[in-house]
Amino acid sequence: MHRAFWATALAGMCGAAQAQDAAPAVQASLGVVHRTLTERANGTTLLTERGFLPQAQVAIVRTLPSGAAVAAAASLVGGDLDYHGQTQAAAPLSTTTRQFELLADLLWRPLAPAPWGEAWLALEWLGNRRAIESTPAAGGLDETSRALLVGVRWVSPGFGTLAGWQAHAEVDARVSVQHHLGIDYRGLLDTSHIGGARKHQGALRLVGRQAQSPWSWDIEAARLSQGASDAAPVYRNGALFGTVRQPALAIDDVTLRVSRRF
């Protein structure tokens, strides 16, 4: 499914490159994300991570002569979160988690904007590195997650607000078709490779700008959830040591961004 999407979207991008009268629009954004990450197992909360993360984002959109459009976007988020909970062995743990997340999007709008808004198809690559810092009571580890998601985006028609502001809403819904997780125990055990559970991602975004201004503001509420992974073997120096699984988790983000079009 995603291969067919890539082929269609790339064909559209090639057609866009031939349209000399439609220069691409570029937008750069800076924002701050408040993230809450929760892990659960057997109906019990294992841990909660909270904190603020800076975000940088760039997007480019090209409209085709037919009114269709293609777009590409990249986003980088990184920083420290406060970790409070327990290890999978039920030992209490309070520490710091350092997270880096890279998101790359390819989007295609097959139809021109209509009175009901715009419909986009999306292909997303999501990479995340989560480094849990060691404490005197527990060793740290690094989780590296890579996932490919497909989905849709709906963009509402614009509507006027007070003081000359214009606004519109955007809704995203995506699901993963591939998800791989690697766990590095920092030398205590051999690195584990796990087939991650399916990710489900949704976002609601409200974007506003003053008429004729290149600047815009948006606020976004997003949630990513996934179930527990299947158990995978853990080895020490090549010998079977036990099993490990990634617990079910949810990531709730609230983001405030300022953007400028060029």
C-alpha positions in Angstrom: 0.0 0.0 0.0 2.7 2.5 1.0 4.8 1.6 -2.1 1.8 2.5 -4.3 1.4 5.7 -2.4 5.1 6.6 -2.9 4.9 5.9 -6.6 1.8 8.1 -7.1 3.1 10.9 -4.9 6.5 11.0 -6.6 4.8 11.1 -10.0 2.8 14.1 -8.8 6.0 15.8 -7.6 7.6 15.2 -11.0 4.6 16.8 -12.6 4.9 19.7 -10.2 8.5 20.3 -11.1 7.4 20.8 -14.7 4.9 23.5 -13.7 7.1 26.6 -13.9 4.3 29.0 -13.0 3.7 27.5 -9.5 6.6 28.3 -7.2 6.7 26.3 -4.1 5.7 27.8 -0.7 8.2 27.3 2.1 7.3 27.6 5.8 9.7 27.4 8.8 8.4 27.0 12.3 9.6 27.1 15.9 7.6 25.7 18.8 7.5 24.2 22.3 5.9 20.9 23.1 4.6 19.8 26.4 4.9 16.0 26.4 3.4 13.4 28.7 4.5 9.8 28.1 2.8 7.0 30.0 3.6 3.3 30.0 1.1 0.8 31.3 1.1 -3.0 31.9 -1.7 -5.2 33.2 -3.9 -2.1 33.8 -1.2 -0.4 36.0 0.8 2.7 35.2 4.5 1.8 35.2 5.8 5.3 34.7 5.1 8.8 33.5 7.4 11.2 31.8 6.7 14.9 31.6 8.4 18.0 30.4 8.8 20.7 27.7 10.6 20.0 24.5 11.7 22.6 21.8 10.6 21.9 18.2 11.9 23.0 14.8 9.9 22.3 11.6 10.2 23.1 7.9 7.6 22.4 5.2 7.4 23.0 1.4 4.2 22.9 -0.7 3.8 23.0 -4.5 0.4 23.5 -6.1 -0.1 21.9 -9.5 -1.9 23.5 -12.4 -4.9 21.1 -11.8 -5.3 22.4 -8.2 -3.8 19.3 -6.7 -0.7 19.7 -4.5 2.2 17.9 -3.1 4.1 18.7 0.1 7.0 17.6 2.2 7.8 18.4 5.8 10.4 17.6 8.5 10.2 18.1 12.2 12.8 17.7 15.0 12.0 17.6 18.7 14.5 17.0 21.5 15.1 17.6 25.2 14.8 16.1 28.7 11.7 14.8 30.4 11.3 13.9 34.1 10.8 10.2 34.6 8.8 8.9 37.6 7.7 5.3 38.1 9.3 2.0 38.2 11.4 -0.5 36.2 9.9 -3.6 34.6 11.2 -5.4 37.6 9.0 -3.2 39.9 11.9 -1.2 41.4 11.0 2.4 42.1 12.8 4.8 39.8 13.0 8.6 39.3 15.4 9.8 36.7 15.7 11.8 33.5 14.8 10.7 30.0 16.5 12.4 27.0 14.4 12.2 23.9 15.1 13.0 20.2 12.4 12.6 17.6 12.6 13.1 13.8 9.5 13.1 11.7 9.4 13.3 7.9 6.2 13.6 6.0 5.2 13.3 2.3 1.7 14.5 1.5 -0.4 14.5 -1.6 -3.7 16.4 -2.2 -5.3 14.8 -5.2 -8.1 17.4 -5.6 -8.3 21.1 -5.6 -9.7 22.8 -2.4 -13.5 22.5 -2.2 -16.2 24.2 -0.1 -15.8 21.4 2.5 -12.1 21.9 2.8 -9.0 19.9 1.6 -8.2 16.2 1.7 -4.6 15.0 1.9 -3.0 11.5 1.9 0.1 11.2 4.1 3.1 9.0 4.4 5.2 9.5 7.5 8.5 8.2 8.8 8.9 8.6 12.6 12.1 8.0 14.4 12.6 8.3 18.2 15.5 7.8 20.5 14.7 7.6 24.2 17.7 7.5 26.6 16.8 6.7 30.2 19.6 7.9 32.4 21.2 5.6 35.0 20.8 6.0 38.7 22.7 4.3 41.6 19.8 1.8 41.9 19.1 1.1 38.2 21.0 1.0 35.0 20.0 3.1 32.1 19.1 2.0 28.6 18.5 3.5 25.1 15.4 2.7 23.0 15.4 3.5 19.3 12.1 3.3 17.5 11.5 3.6 13.8 8.1 3.4 12.2 6.3 4.0 8.9 2.8 5.4 9.1 0.1 6.1 6.5 -2.9 8.3 7.0 -5.1 11.3 6.0 -5.3 15.0 6.8 -8.4 17.2 6.5 -8.0 20.9 6.3 -11.1 23.0 7.0 -12.2 26.0 4.9 -10.9 29.3 6.4 -13.0 31.3 8.7 -12.7 34.9 9.9 -12.1 35.8 13.6 -11.9 39.1 15.4 -9.4 41.9 14.7 -8.7 40.8 11.1 -7.5 37.3 11.9 -8.2 34.3 9.7 -8.1 30.7 10.9 -8.6 27.1 9.8 -8.5 23.7 11.5 -6.5 20.6 10.5 -7.2 17.0 11.6 -4.7 14.1 11.1 -5.2 10.4 11.5 -2.5 7.9 10.9 -1.6 4.2 11.6 1.8 2.4 11.4 2.4 -0.2 8.8 6.0 -1.0 10.0 7.5 -0.5 13.5 10.9 -1.7 14.7 12.3 -1.2 18.2 15.9 -1.6 19.3 17.0 -1.6 23.0 20.6 -1.0 24.0 21.3 -2.0 27.6 24.7 -0.1 27.6 26.8 -3.3 27.8 24.9 -5.1 30.6 23.1 -7.3 28.0 23.2 -7.8 24.2 21.1 -5.3 22.2 17.5 -6.5 21.7 15.5 -6.1 18.5 11.7 -6.1 18.8 8.8 -6.0 16.4 7.0 -3.0 17.8 3.2 -2.9 18.3 1.0 -0.9 15.8 1.0 2.9 16.4 -2.2 5.0 16.2 -1.7 8.7 15.9 -4.2 11.6 15.8 -3.9 15.3 16.0 -6.1 18.4 16.0 -4.6 21.7 15.0 -5.9 25.3 15.0 -4.0 27.8 12.8 -4.5 31.5 12.7 -2.9 34.5 10.9 -3.6 38.1 10.2 -4.6 38.9 6.7 -1.6 39.4 4.3 0.8 38.5 7.1 3.5 35.9 6.5 3.4 34.9 10.2 1.0 32.4 11.7 0.4 30.8 15.1 -1.0 27.4 15.8 -1.8 25.2 18.7 -2.0 21.5 18.4 -3.2 18.6 20.6 -1.8 15.2 19.5 -1.9 11.6 20.8 0.1 8.6 19.8 -0.8 5.2 21.3 0.4 1.7 20.9 -0.2 -1.7 22.6 2.4 -3.9 24.2 4.9 -5.5 21.9 5.3 -9.3 21.7 8.0 -10.8 24.0 11.5 -11.0 22.5 14.5 -13.0 23.8 17.3 -11.2 25.6 20.8 -12.5 25.5 24.0 -11.9 27.5 27.2 -12.6 25.5 25.1 -14.7 23.1 23.5 -16.9 25.8 19.7 -16.7 26.5 19.1 -14.5 29.5 15.3 -14.0 29.5 12.6 -12.1 27.6 11.6 -8.5 27.2 8.7 -6.6 25.8 7.8 -2.9 25.4 4.8 -2.1 27.5 1.8 -0.3 26.1 2.3 3.4 25.9 0.7 6.7 25.1 2.3 10.0 24.2 0.2 13.2 24.6 1.6 16.4 23.2 0.3 19.9 23.3 2.3 22.2 21.0 2.4 26.0 20.5 4.2 27.1 17.2 5.0 30.3 15.4 5.6 30.0 11.7 6.8 32.2 8.8 6.1 31.7 5.1 8.8 32.6 2.5 
